[in-house]
Amino acid sequence: MSAKAKKFRSNWFRVAVEGATTDGRTIQRSWIDDMASTYNRETYNARIWIEHMRSLLPDSPFRAYGDVTAVKAEEVEIDGSKRLALFAQIEPTADLITINKSKQKLYTSIEVQEKFANTGKAYLVGLAVTDSPASLGTSMLSFASQNPDANPLADRKQSPGNLFTVAEETALEFSEVSEGPVAGLLNRIRAALKSEDATSITAEQFAELGEGVEEIAEHVRGQDERFNQLQAEHAAQKTQHAQLANDLTQLRESLSQQADPAQPTRPVVTGGGAVVLTDC
């Protein structure tokens, strides 16, 4: 089988904070809470874009550059006051990693839908990267909010009511994600079965499928052997524990029957007064 592409994941990095500027309103604390609690890739997967521009063409410079895998809310201290911030973790494409290594696109901005679907809660629907913070800076967003009819950012939104946040400087670091053996093999099998004609499969794909199934079977056998080994080790440890408990009980009983050396003993009685009794 062909070598599978490596997967990477970013560190957690801050993408928004309550009170920050958007092109319509300031970010509400409740939005941060909503986005952290409702984000689910199966509901809607927020993708990563350049300058919030989207293209459907895979070779366009404005194609997607990865996905937001998770978000969380944490309090941070800014200028002596505590604020609630939104942190994100992303899975980048190889192109975004290359761009990041060349010290470009080091600012991030998110797209928020204040009332997502029928939930009535704020939801993270997109994340943008840029190396020109002014393009999504406070001045640009203020202009956009004050001139909605001439808003240069309007065409970039998924929905007219969505909001863009001011771009924040971001320190992105990526680490390789190691897939479990079964997950990796299943992904390779899925890739082998993908073809333009879903009803057909080539001999090479069939061979790859068979190889993948054999590897899974071998992995399952190995897991079964390991499980049996762990069971045996657990049984041995259980026996040792029972023996130690029994030894401890016996030791306690033995010690309880012995005189305490610290306890004073009565002197030997030799008789009354000054008379010493003799043994005739």
Contacts in CASP RR format, 6 or more apart in sequence:
PFRMAT RR
TARGET T0000
AUTHOR 0000-0000-0000
METHOD contacts of the structure
MODEL  1
MSAKAKKFRSNWFRVAVEGATTDGRTIQRSWIDDMASTYNRETYNARIWI
EHMRSLLPDSPFRAYGDVTAVKAEEVEIDGSKRLALFAQIEPTADLITIN
KSKQKLYTSIEVQEKFANTGKAYLVGLAVTDSPASLGTSMLSFASQNPDA
NPLADRKQSPGNLFTVAEETALEFSEVSEGPVAGLLNRIRAALKSEDATS
ITAEQFAELGEGVEEIAEHVRGQDERFNQLQAEHAAQKTQHAQLANDLTQ
LRESLSQQADPAQPTRPVVTGGGAVVLTDC
1 188 0 8 1.000
1 192 0 8 1.000
1 208 0 8 1.000
1 211 0 8 1.000
1 212 0 8 1.000
4 184 0 8 1.000
4 187 0 8 1.000
4 188 0 8 1.000
4 191 0 8 1.000
5 94 0 8 1.000
6 176 0 8 1.000
7 91 0 8 1.000
7 176 0 8 1.000
7 177 0 8 1.000
7 179 0 8 1.000
8 91 0 8 1.000
8 92 0 8 1.000
8 97 0 8 1.000
8 174 0 8 1.000
8 175 0 8 1.000
8 176 0 8 1.000
8 177 0 8 1.000
9 69 0 8 1.000
9 89 0 8 1.000
9 90 0 8 1.000
9 91 0 8 1.000
9 174 0 8 1.000
9 175 0 8 1.000
9 177 0 8 1.000
10 89 0 8 1.000
10 90 0 8 1.000
10 91 0 8 1.000
10 92 0 8 1.000
10 172 0 8 1.000
10 173 0 8 1.000
10 174 0 8 1.000
11 89 0 8 1.000
11 171 0 8 1.000
11 172 0 8 1.000
11 173 0 8 1.000
11 174 0 8 1.000
11 175 0 8 1.000
12 72 0 8 1.000
12 87 0 8 1.000
12 88 0 8 1.000
12 89 0 8 1.000
13 87 0 8 1.000
13 88 0 8 1.000
13 89 0 8 1.000
13 108 0 8 1.000
13 170 0 8 1.000
13 171 0 8 1.000
13 172 0 8 1.000
14 76 0 8 1.000
14 85 0 8 1.000
14 86 0 8 1.000
14 87 0 8 1.000
14 168 0 8 1.000
14 170 0 8 1.000
15 71 0 8 1.000
15 86 0 8 1.000
15 87 0 8 1.000
15 88 0 8 1.000
15 108 0 8 1.000
15 109 0 8 1.000
15 110 0 8 1.000
15 127 0 8 1.000
15 165 0 8 1.000
15 168 0 8 1.000
15 170 0 8 1.000
16 27 0 8 1.000
16 32 0 8 1.000
16 35 0 8 1.000
16 85 0 8 1.000
16 86 0 8 1.000
16 110 0 8 1.000
16 112 0 8 1.000
16 165 0 8 1.000
16 168 0 8 1.000
17 27 0 8 1.000
17 32 0 8 1.000
17 76 0 8 1.000
17 78 0 8 1.000
17 83 0 8 1.000
17 84 0 8 1.000
17 85 0 8 1.000
17 86 0 8 1.000
17 168 0 8 1.000
18 26 0 8 1.000
18 27 0 8 1.000
18 28 0 8 1.000
18 29 0 8 1.000
18 31 0 8 1.000
18 32 0 8 1.000
18 83 0 8 1.000
18 84 0 8 1.000
18 85 0 8 1.000
19 26 0 8 1.000
19 27 0 8 1.000
19 28 0 8 1.000
19 83 0 8 1.000
20 26 0 8 1.000
20 27 0 8 1.000
20 165 0 8 1.000
20 166 0 8 1.000
20 168 0 8 1.000
21 27 0 8 1.000
21 137 0 8 1.000
21 138 0 8 1.000
21 141 0 8 1.000
21 142 0 8 1.000
21 165 0 8 1.000
21 166 0 8 1.000
22 112 0 8 1.000
22 141 0 8 1.000
22 145 0 8 1.000
22 163 0 8 1.000
22 164 0 8 1.000
22 165 0 8 1.000
22 166 0 8 1.000
23 140 0 8 1.000
23 141 0 8 1.000
23 142 0 8 1.000
23 144 0 8 1.000
23 145 0 8 1.000
23 151 0 8 1.000
23 153 0 8 1.000
23 163 0 8 1.000
23 164 0 8 1.000
24 141 0 8 1.000
24 144 0 8 1.000
24 145 0 8 1.000
24 163 0 8 1.000
25 145 0 8 1.000
25 163 0 8 1.000
27 112 0 8 1.000
27 165 0 8 1.000
28 122 0 8 1.000
29 83 0 8 1.000
29 84 0 8 1.000
30 122 0 8 1.000
31 112 0 8 1.000
31 114 0 8 1.000
31 122 0 8 1.000
32 73 0 8 1.000
32 84 0 8 1.000
32 85 0 8 1.000
32 86 0 8 1.000
33 73 0 8 1.000
33 84 0 8 1.000
34 121 0 8 1.000
34 122 0 8 1.000
34 123 0 8 1.000
35 71 0 8 1.000
35 73 0 8 1.000
35 86 0 8 1.000
35 112 0 8 1.000
35 122 0 8 1.000
35 123 0 8 1.000
35 124 0 8 1.000
36 71 0 8 1.000
36 72 0 8 1.000
36 73 0 8 1.000
36 86 0 8 1.000
37 73 0 8 1.000
37 121 0 8 1.000
38 116 0 8 1.000
38 119 0 8 1.000
38 121 0 8 1.000
38 122 0 8 1.000
38 123 0 8 1.000
39 46 0 8 1.000
39 68 0 8 1.000
39 70 0 8 1.000
39 71 0 8 1.000
39 123 0 8 1.000
39 124 0 8 1.000
41 67 0 8 1.000
41 68 0 8 1.000
41 69 0 8 1.000
44 116 0 8 1.000
44 123 0 8 1.000
44 125 0 8 1.000
45 67 0 8 1.000
45 68 0 8 1.000
46 67 0 8 1.000
46 68 0 8 1.000
46 110 0 8 1.000
46 111 0 8 1.000
46 124 0 8 1.000
46 125 0 8 1.000
46 126 0 8 1.000
46 127 0 8 1.000
47 64 0 8 1.000
47 65 0 8 1.000
47 66 0 8 1.000
47 67 0 8 1.000
47 68 0 8 1.000
47 126 0 8 1.000
47 127 0 8 1.000
48 64 0 8 1.000
48 65 0 8 1.000
48 66 0 8 1.000
48 67 0 8 1.000
48 68 0 8 1.000
48 90 0 8 1.000
48 92 0 8 1.000
48 96 0 8 1.000
48 126 0 8 1.000
48 127 0 8 1.000
48 128 0 8 1.000
48 129 0 8 1.000
49 62 0 8 1.000
49 64 0 8 1.000
49 65 0 8 1.000
49 126 0 8 1.000
49 127 0 8 1.000
49 128 0 8 1.000
49 129 0 8 1.000
50 61 0 8 1.000
50 62 0 8 1.000
50 65 0 8 1.000
50 105 0 8 1.000
50 128 0 8 1.000
50 129 0 8 1.000
50 130 0 8 1.000
51 62 0 8 1.000
51 128 0 8 1.000
51 130 0 8 1.000
51 132 0 8 1.000
51 135 0 8 1.000
51 136 0 8 1.000
51 156 0 8 1.000
52 109 0 8 1.000
52 111 0 8 1.000
52 126 0 8 1.000
52 128 0 8 1.000
52 136 0 8 1.000
52 153 0 8 1.000
52 156 0 8 1.000
52 157 0 8 1.000
52 164 0 8 1.000
53 62 0 8 1.000
53 156 0 8 1.000
54 62 0 8 1.000
54 64 0 8 1.000
54 156 0 8 1.000
54 158 0 8 1.000
55 61 0 8 1.000
55 62 0 8 1.000
55 63 0 8 1.000
57 63 0 8 1.000
64 93 0 8 1.000
65 92 0 8 1.000
65 93 0 8 1.000
65 95 0 8 1.000
65 96 0 8 1.000
65 99 0 8 1.000
65 129 0 8 1.000
66 90 0 8 1.000
66 91 0 8 1.000
66 92 0 8 1.000
66 93 0 8 1.000
66 96 0 8 1.000
67 90 0 8 1.000
67 91 0 8 1.000
68 88 0 8 1.000
68 89 0 8 1.000
68 90 0 8 1.000
68 124 0 8 1.000
68 126 0 8 1.000
68 127 0 8 1.000
69 89 0 8 1.000
69 90 0 8 1.000
69 91 0 8 1.000
70 88 0 8 1.000
70 89 0 8 1.000
71 86 0 8 1.000
71 87 0 8 1.000
71 88 0 8 1.000
71 89 0 8 1.000
71 124 0 8 1.000
72 86 0 8 1.000
72 87 0 8 1.000
73 84 0 8 1.000
73 85 0 8 1.000
73 86 0 8 1.000
73 87 0 8 1.000
74 84 0 8 1.000
74 85 0 8 1.000
74 87 0 8 1.000
75 82 0 8 1.000
75 83 0 8 1.000
75 84 0 8 1.000
75 85 0 8 1.000
76 82 0 8 1.000
76 83 0 8 1.000
76 84 0 8 1.000
76 85 0 8 1.000
77 83 0 8 1.000
86 110 0 8 1.000
86 124 0 8 1.000
88 108 0 8 1.000
88 110 0 8 1.000
88 124 0 8 1.000
88 127 0 8 1.000
90 127 0 8 1.000
91 177 0 8 1.000
92 100 0 8 1.000
92 174 0 8 1.000
96 105 0 8 1.000
96 129 0 8 1.000
97 174 0 8 1.000
99 105 0 8 1.000
99 129 0 8 1.000
100 106 0 8 1.000
100 172 0 8 1.000
100 174 0 8 1.000
104 131 0 8 1.000
105 129 0 8 1.000
105 130 0 8 1.000
105 131 0 8 1.000
106 129 0 8 1.000
106 131 0 8 1.000
106 169 0 8 1.000
106 170 0 8 1.000
106 171 0 8 1.000
106 172 0 8 1.000
107 129 0 8 1.000
107 130 0 8 1.000
107 131 0 8 1.000
107 132 0 8 1.000
107 133 0 8 1.000
107 136 0 8 1.000
107 167 0 8 1.000
107 168 0 8 1.000
107 169 0 8 1.000
107 170 0 8 1.000
108 127 0 8 1.000
108 128 0 8 1.000
108 129 0 8 1.000
108 130 0 8 1.000
108 167 0 8 1.000
108 168 0 8 1.000
108 170 0 8 1.000
109 127 0 8 1.000
109 128 0 8 1.000
109 130 0 8 1.000
109 136 0 8 1.000
109 164 0 8 1.000
109 165 0 8 1.000
109 166 0 8 1.000
109 167 0 8 1.000
109 168 0 8 1.000
110 124 0 8 1.000
110 126 0 8 1.000
110 127 0 8 1.000
110 128 0 8 1.000
110 164 0 8 1.000
110 165 0 8 1.000
111 124 0 8 1.000
111 125 0 8 1.000
111 126 0 8 1.000
111 127 0 8 1.000
111 128 0 8 1.000
111 157 0 8 1.000
111 158 0 8 1.000
111 162 0 8 1.000
111 163 0 8 1.000
111 164 0 8 1.000
112 122 0 8 1.000
112 123 0 8 1.000
112 124 0 8 1.000
112 125 0 8 1.000
112 162 0 8 1.000
112 163 0 8 1.000
112 164 0 8 1.000
112 165 0 8 1.000
113 122 0 8 1.000
113 123 0 8 1.000
113 125 0 8 1.000
113 158 0 8 1.000
113 159 0 8 1.000
113 161 0 8 1.000
113 162 0 8 1.000
114 122 0 8 1.000
114 161 0 8 1.000
114 162 0 8 1.000
114 163 0 8 1.000
115 121 0 8 1.000
115 122 0 8 1.000
116 122 0 8 1.000
116 123 0 8 1.000
116 125 0 8 1.000
117 123 0 8 1.000
125 158 0 8 1.000
125 159 0 8 1.000
125 162 0 8 1.000
126 158 0 8 1.000
128 136 0 8 1.000
128 164 0 8 1.000
128 167 0 8 1.000
129 170 0 8 1.000
130 136 0 8 1.000
130 167 0 8 1.000
133 167 0 8 1.000
133 169 0 8 1.000
134 140 0 8 1.000
135 167 0 8 1.000
136 164 0 8 1.000
136 166 0 8 1.000
136 167 0 8 1.000
137 166 0 8 1.000
137 167 0 8 1.000
138 166 0 8 1.000
140 152 0 8 1.000
140 153 0 8 1.000
141 153 0 8 1.000
141 164 0 8 1.000
141 166 0 8 1.000
144 151 0 8 1.000
144 152 0 8 1.000
144 153 0 8 1.000
144 154 0 8 1.000
144 164 0 8 1.000
145 151 0 8 1.000
148 154 0 8 1.000
153 164 0 8 1.000
154 160 0 8 1.000
156 164 0 8 1.000
157 164 0 8 1.000
179 187 0 8 1.000
181 215 0 8 1.000
181 219 0 8 1.000
182 216 0 8 1.000
182 219 0 8 1.000
185 212 0 8 1.000
185 215 0 8 1.000
185 216 0 8 1.000
185 219 0 8 1.000
186 216 0 8 1.000
188 208 0 8 1.000
188 212 0 8 1.000
189 208 0 8 1.000
189 209 0 8 1.000
189 212 0 8 1.000
189 213 0 8 1.000
192 205 0 8 1.000
192 208 0 8 1.000
192 209 0 8 1.000
193 201 0 8 1.000
193 205 0 8 1.000
193 209 0 8 1.000
195 201 0 8 1.000
195 202 0 8 1.000
195 205 0 8 1.000
201 209 0 8 1.000
270 276 0 8 1.000
270 277 0 8 1.000
271 277 0 8 1.000
END
